[in-house]
Structures are given as C-alpha cells and as structure tokens.
C-alpha cells in the first residue's frame, strides 16, 4: 500500500496487477477444487450456479463451445452436483441447477482457499470495505442466457 502520494498508476499497470491477483486466486481455487475431485473448470461451473443457468449461458461464461459445456455438465451430473431442468419459459432450453451437494462442495472449495484468505487477512477493515466497493464497481454484469 502506498504511503506517500505519487503519480496515479496507468491503466496498463492496473490491468497487470488485476491479472496477477486473479491468476493467484485462480491457482488457489483450482488447488482447493482438486481436493474435492473437481477440475478448476468444473468448480467454476458450480460457482456460477447461484441461479439456474442455460447451457449456452455457461458456454458464454466459460468462453468455450457449447459441446464442451455438455461434457463438463455430464460429469458434474454424474456426481449429482448439478441437474438439468427444462426452462419454464422455453421447454427446449435446458437450465443447469446446482444440487444441495454441489452448493456445499463449492462453499467448501471457497473456504479452503487458504492462500487467498491469508492475503485478504492482511487488509484492515477499512481497506477491505474500500476494496469491496471498488471491485463491486468493476464487476461485470451477467445477462440471463447470455
């Protein structure tokens, strides 16, 4: 943390720092997911399922082809971590829904991210509040069925 005012960081410096923090968080997430027999991508799918999400929406979030999502969801479904349900508005659309077991596992994965928790523990309450407010402003919006 900066103690004396200096020149504001450039956008490139901010992006590089965000990327470094994101990469460290992703490694920690992947390691915690592996303890539960999940790939990082499978855990990422579970983490997105606060609400039912269409298969094409998952594909967009993962930036991959819908056929890849089918395989990921098949494996999660085989472990009873998710289920597919017809969308009430359009029965042709299949939504992916986390089961109670799936929600519990992703909760544990997040709790077990020790490196990330340790890093955040270094922040004061004021710093945590400020960081949260800033990140909330930067949070991308998620469109339904995107």
N, C-alpha and C positions, 0 to 999 in steps of 0.2 A: 504494500500500500504506500502510496506517495505521501511524503510528509511535508514537502515544500511544493508550492505550485510551480508548474513548468508548462511547457507547450502541450497542448491537447494532443493525444495520440491520433495518428492518421486512421482512416477507415481500414486501410490495409493492416496496420498494427492491431486494431481491434479484431478484425476478422481472423488474423493469425492466432491471437490469444483465445478467441472463442473456439477455434478449431482445436487448439491444443487441449483446452479444458474438456471439450466434447469428446476428443479421442481418448483421454484418460478415463472419463466417465464411461465410455463405451467398453473399454477393456475391462473395467471393474464390473460392469453389468454382464458382460459375456462370461467372466470367470464365475460370478455368482450363479448365473443361469446354468452353467456346466455342472455345478454341484447338484442341480436338480434334474440332470439328464436332458437339458434343453440346449439347443443351439442358440446363439445370440439372436438370430432371426426369429426363431420360434418364440423366444421370450419377448421380442419386440412386438410380435403379433399380439400376444397376450396383454402386453402393456397398453395397446391401442383400444382394447375392447371394454372401455367403461360403459359403452352403449353398443347395441348390435350394429354391425358394420357390414355393408355389402362386400362381396368378394372383390369387385372392381375397385372399391374404396381402399381395401387393404393393398391391392396391387399398386395403386397410386401412392399410398403412404410409403410403401417399400421400394418404390421406383423400380418395379420389375414387371414382368409379363404375368398376366392372369394365370397362365398354366403353372408358373412357379408357385403361386399362392395356393393353388389347388393341392399340390403335394405337401406344402407346409401345413395347411389346414387338415389334410388327411391324417398326417402323423399326430397332430395335436388332438384330433378327434379320436384316434385310436387309443390315446391315453386318457380319454374322457376329460380333457381340459377345455375343449370347446365343443359346440354343436352347431349344426346348420339349421336354420329355420327359414321358412318362406316369409318374405316380406309381406305384411298385411296389406300394404297398398298395391303391391305388384307381385303376385304369386310366382312369377317367373324368376324373380330376384331372390337369391339366397343370401341371407344375413348370417354372419358368424357371430356367435354369442359365447362369451366365457362362462364356463360352469363354475359352481362354487369352488371346486377343486382347483380350477385354473386361476381363479381370483386369489385363492390362498397361496398358490405357488408364486405368482408374480409379486404378491405382497412380501413373501419371504425373500425372494430374489432382491427386491429393493432394500429390505432391511439388512441383508448380508453384504451390501456394497461397502465394505469396511474402508477402503481407500477413499472413496468419495465422502463417506460420513466423516472420516478423520479430517479431510481437507475442509469441509464445511464447519467442523468444530472449531477451527482456527478463527472464525469470524465472530465478532461481537454481535450482540442482539441488534444493535443499530445497523451494523454492516449487513447482517442477514436480511433485515427489513428492507434496506435500500437495494440490495442485490435482487431480492424477490420482486420489488416494484419495477426495477429496470428490466429484468427478464420477462416479466409479465407484459410490459410494453412491446417487447420484441417477439413475443410468442406468435408463431404463425397460426392463422385461423384454419380450422378444418371444416371443409364443406361436406355436408352429408352426401354420400355416394360418389364423392369426388374420385 
